[in-house]
Amino acid sequence: MLASLCFLICFMLGFTTLAEAQIVECIDAGGKKTYAQSCPAGAEKQRDVDTPIPVVKPDASNDAAKKAQQDKENAFQQRRTERMRAEADKDAKQKKAADAAEQCEASKRRLDLLDSGRQYKRADPATGEHVPMDEDQRQAEIDRLHAEVQASCQ
């Protein structure tokens, strides 16, 4: 397995050296210079021309491109943050509205129960026992629930 891998790597490296193009400078009988991989018939090979691999040097245009890209990235991040904040605000408003609607319905149910005239019991805070409400407590609770319905059912 390792031998096949080594052979494959060497084989591929051999192709890369064959793929390099050699450029030569040719001068024809009229003295005209041409550049080609091989000189045409009747021309003399003058010299091999070295073709270095172009190296991209950092310059102002690359810096400007990097700055423009960074500006685009910053703008994208800002839009993303704003969108996420808006979605969070929207979710919070929806939750608040749902909580208010739930509170409204609960207050209306309790108010209907108290207005029905049936005996209503409440838990005594001291003992935890359910004790019937007297008429003054019932009326105070009805008044409180009316105010709560007005506040939460807008």
Backbone torsions as a table, in degrees:
resi	resn	phi	psi	omega
1	MET	NA	-47.1	-179.0
2	LEU	-67.7	-36.7	179.4
3	ALA	-65.3	-40.2	178.8
4	SER	-65.6	-38.4	179.4
5	LEU	-65.4	-43.6	178.3
6	CYS	-63.0	-42.9	178.3
7	PHE	-60.9	-43.2	-179.8
8	LEU	-63.1	-42.8	179.4
9	ILE	-63.6	-45.3	178.9
10	CYS	-64.0	-39.5	179.1
11	PHE	-61.7	-44.3	179.9
12	MET	-67.3	-38.1	178.2
13	LEU	-65.7	-33.3	176.9
14	GLY	-63.3	-37.9	178.4
15	PHE	-68.0	-34.5	-178.4
16	THR	-66.4	-33.7	178.5
17	THR	-73.5	-31.0	177.9
18	LEU	-73.0	-24.5	-175.6
19	ALA	-78.3	-15.1	179.5
20	GLU	-66.9	134.5	-179.9
21	ALA	-95.0	132.3	177.0
22	GLN	-97.0	128.0	179.5
23	ILE	-109.8	133.0	179.2
24	VAL	-122.0	153.1	177.3
25	GLU	-96.8	123.7	-176.9
26	CYS	-115.9	144.0	176.1
27	ILE	-121.4	123.0	179.8
28	ASP	-85.0	-177.0	-176.2
29	ALA	-63.2	-27.4	179.6
30	GLY	-84.2	-3.1	179.2
31	GLY	90.2	6.5	-178.9
32	LYS	-81.7	132.9	179.4
33	LYS	-89.8	136.0	172.4
34	THR	-134.4	157.8	179.3
35	TYR	-120.9	130.7	-178.7
36	ALA	-157.5	176.3	176.5
37	GLN	-75.9	-31.1	174.8
38	SER	-144.8	150.2	-177.8
39	CYS	-75.3	140.1	176.9
40	PRO	-71.3	168.7	-179.0
41	ALA	-61.7	137.2	178.6
42	GLY	88.9	-0.9	179.6
43	ALA	-111.0	152.8	179.0
44	GLU	-99.2	142.8	175.0
45	LYS	-78.3	120.6	-178.1
46	GLN	-85.7	-60.2	-178.3
47	ARG	-163.9	159.0	173.9
48	ASP	-77.9	140.1	179.2
49	VAL	-105.7	124.5	177.0
50	ASP	-75.3	132.7	177.2
51	THR	-116.8	92.9	-178.8
52	PRO	-70.2	152.6	176.0
53	ILE	-70.9	127.5	-178.2
54	PRO	-64.9	134.2	178.6
55	VAL	-108.4	126.4	178.8
56	VAL	-80.2	116.2	179.9
57	LYS	-95.3	142.0	177.2
58	PRO	-66.6	132.2	177.2
59	ASP	-141.3	-175.1	-175.8
60	ALA	-63.9	-35.5	-178.1
61	SER	-68.4	-36.5	176.1
62	ASN	-66.5	-41.1	177.8
63	ASP	-63.0	-41.0	179.1
64	ALA	-65.1	-40.0	178.6
65	ALA	-64.8	-41.9	178.4
66	LYS	-64.1	-40.4	179.1
67	LYS	-65.9	-41.7	178.5
68	ALA	-62.9	-41.8	178.1
69	GLN	-64.4	-41.5	178.5
70	GLN	-65.0	-39.6	177.3
71	ASP	-62.4	-41.9	178.0
72	LYS	-63.0	-42.2	179.8
73	GLU	-63.9	-42.9	178.4
74	ASN	-63.6	-41.8	179.0
75	ALA	-63.6	-41.3	178.4
76	PHE	-61.5	-46.5	-179.9
77	GLN	-61.4	-39.9	179.8
78	GLN	-65.3	-44.8	178.3
79	ARG	-62.1	-39.4	179.7
80	ARG	-64.2	-43.8	179.0
81	THR	-63.0	-43.7	179.2
82	GLU	-63.2	-41.2	179.1
83	ARG	-64.2	-42.5	179.6
84	MET	-65.7	-39.0	178.4
85	ARG	-65.0	-41.8	179.2
86	ALA	-64.2	-40.2	178.0
87	GLU	-65.2	-39.6	178.7
88	ALA	-65.2	-41.0	177.8
89	ASP	-64.1	-41.4	179.3
90	LYS	-63.0	-44.1	178.3
91	ASP	-62.5	-40.6	179.2
92	ALA	-64.2	-41.1	178.4
93	LYS	-64.7	-40.7	179.3
94	GLN	-65.4	-39.9	178.6
95	LYS	-65.7	-41.5	179.1
96	LYS	-63.1	-41.7	178.9
97	ALA	-65.6	-40.0	178.9
98	ALA	-66.3	-40.9	177.8
99	ASP	-63.4	-41.2	179.1
100	ALA	-65.2	-40.5	179.0
101	ALA	-65.0	-39.6	178.3
102	GLU	-65.6	-43.3	177.9
103	GLN	-62.6	-40.3	179.4
104	CYS	-60.7	-48.4	-179.1
105	GLU	-63.6	-40.9	179.6
106	ALA	-64.4	-41.3	179.3
107	SER	-65.9	-40.5	178.9
108	LYS	-64.2	-41.4	179.0
109	ARG	-62.6	-45.3	179.7
110	ARG	-65.5	-38.0	179.1
111	LEU	-65.4	-42.5	177.4
112	ASP	-62.0	-39.9	179.2
113	LEU	-63.6	-43.6	-179.9
114	LEU	-69.8	-35.5	180.0
115	ASP	-74.5	-16.4	-176.7
116	SER	-70.4	-17.0	179.1
117	GLY	90.4	-7.1	178.0
118	ARG	-70.0	156.1	178.6
119	GLN	-70.5	134.1	-176.5
120	TYR	-118.2	133.8	179.4
121	LYS	-109.8	150.6	176.4
122	ARG	-131.2	160.2	-179.7
123	ALA	-83.6	129.0	176.9
124	ASP	-73.4	123.0	-176.9
125	PRO	-62.5	-29.0	-177.0
126	ALA	-76.5	-45.0	-174.0
127	THR	-107.0	-23.1	-177.9
128	GLY	84.3	1.8	179.7
129	GLU	-80.8	153.8	176.0
130	HIS	-85.8	119.9	-179.1
131	VAL	-122.9	144.9	179.7
132	PRO	-69.1	148.8	178.3
133	MET	-85.4	140.8	171.9
134	ASP	-83.7	174.6	-173.3
135	GLU	-63.6	-38.6	179.7
136	ASP	-65.7	-43.0	177.7
137	GLN	-64.4	-40.3	178.9
138	ARG	-61.9	-44.1	-179.3
139	GLN	-67.4	-38.8	178.0
140	ALA	-64.3	-40.2	178.6
141	GLU	-67.1	-39.2	177.1
142	ILE	-62.0	-44.3	179.3
143	ASP	-63.0	-41.8	179.2
144	ARG	-64.6	-40.9	-179.7
145	LEU	-69.0	-35.8	175.3
146	HIS	-59.9	-44.8	179.3
147	ALA	-64.3	-40.0	179.5
148	GLU	-66.1	-39.8	178.5
149	VAL	-64.6	-42.5	179.6
150	GLN	-63.5	-37.6	-177.4
151	ALA	-76.0	-40.0	-173.3
152	SER	-95.6	-10.9	-176.8
153	CYS	-109.3	43.5	-178.5
154	GLN	-83.9	NA	NA
